[in-house]
Amino acid sequence: MKELEKIVSRLESPDLTLTNALENFEKGVALMKTCDSHLKTAEGKLKELISGEDGEFIERILNASPDSPGEGQSDD
């Protein structure tokens, strides 16, 4: 994420050449794909960890109290 922030900062620079802008943009896209992959992997692991005994997923909002709305079993 820090590297993406640096790239965005560079892209906002008025002194950036078109070639450098394209290089930075390509690096940013590659980093976003990597981050997305990591997030999807983490999501899969979380779903495994919170699956119910019957194999159905129990959907919960992270950092929410047990009485919070939005809890319950999902149709996934």
C-alpha positions in Angstrom: 0.0 0.0 0.0 2.8 2.4 0.8 4.3 1.8 -2.6 1.0 2.5 -4.2 0.7 5.8 -2.3 4.2 6.7 -3.5 3.2 6.0 -7.1 0.0 8.1 -6.8 2.1 10.9 -5.4 4.5 10.7 -8.3 1.6 10.5 -10.8 0.2 13.8 -9.3 3.5 15.5 -10.0 3.3 18.1 -12.7 7.0 17.4 -13.7 6.4 13.8 -14.7 7.0 12.9 -18.3 4.5 10.8 -20.2 7.0 7.8 -20.3 7.5 8.0 -16.5 3.8 8.4 -15.9 3.0 5.2 -18.0 5.7 3.3 -16.2 4.4 4.3 -12.8 0.8 3.6 -13.9 1.8 0.1 -15.0 3.6 -0.5 -11.7 0.5 0.7 -9.8 -1.8 -1.6 -11.7 0.5 -4.6 -11.0 0.6 -3.7 -7.3 -3.2 -3.4 -7.2 -3.6 -6.8 -8.8 -1.2 -8.2 -6.1 -3.1 -6.5 -3.3 -6.4 -7.8 -4.7 -5.1 -11.3 -4.9 -3.9 -11.1 -1.2 -7.3 -9.7 -0.2 -9.2 -12.6 -1.9 -6.9 -15.1 -0.3 -7.5 -13.6 3.1 -11.2 -13.5 2.5 -11.2 -17.2 1.6 -9.3 -18.0 4.8 -11.7 -16.0 6.9 -14.7 -17.8 5.4 -13.1 -21.1 6.3 -12.5 -19.9 9.8 -16.1 -18.8 10.4 -18.0 -21.6 8.6 -20.6 -23.3 10.8 -20.7 -26.9 11.8 -23.1 -27.8 9.1 -20.8 -26.3 6.4 -22.8 -23.1 5.9 -21.1 -19.8 6.3 -21.9 -17.6 9.2 -21.5 -14.0 8.0 -20.3 -11.5 10.5 -19.1 -8.0 10.4 -15.5 -7.9 11.8 -15.1 -5.9 15.0 -18.9 -5.9 15.6 -20.5 -7.0 18.8 -22.5 -10.2 18.8 -25.8 -8.2 19.0 -25.0 -6.1 16.0 -27.4 -6.1 13.0 -26.1 -7.8 9.9 -25.3 -11.1 11.5 -26.7 -14.4 10.6 -26.2 -17.1 8.1 -25.5 -16.2 4.5 -26.8 -17.9 1.4 -23.2 -18.4 0.0 
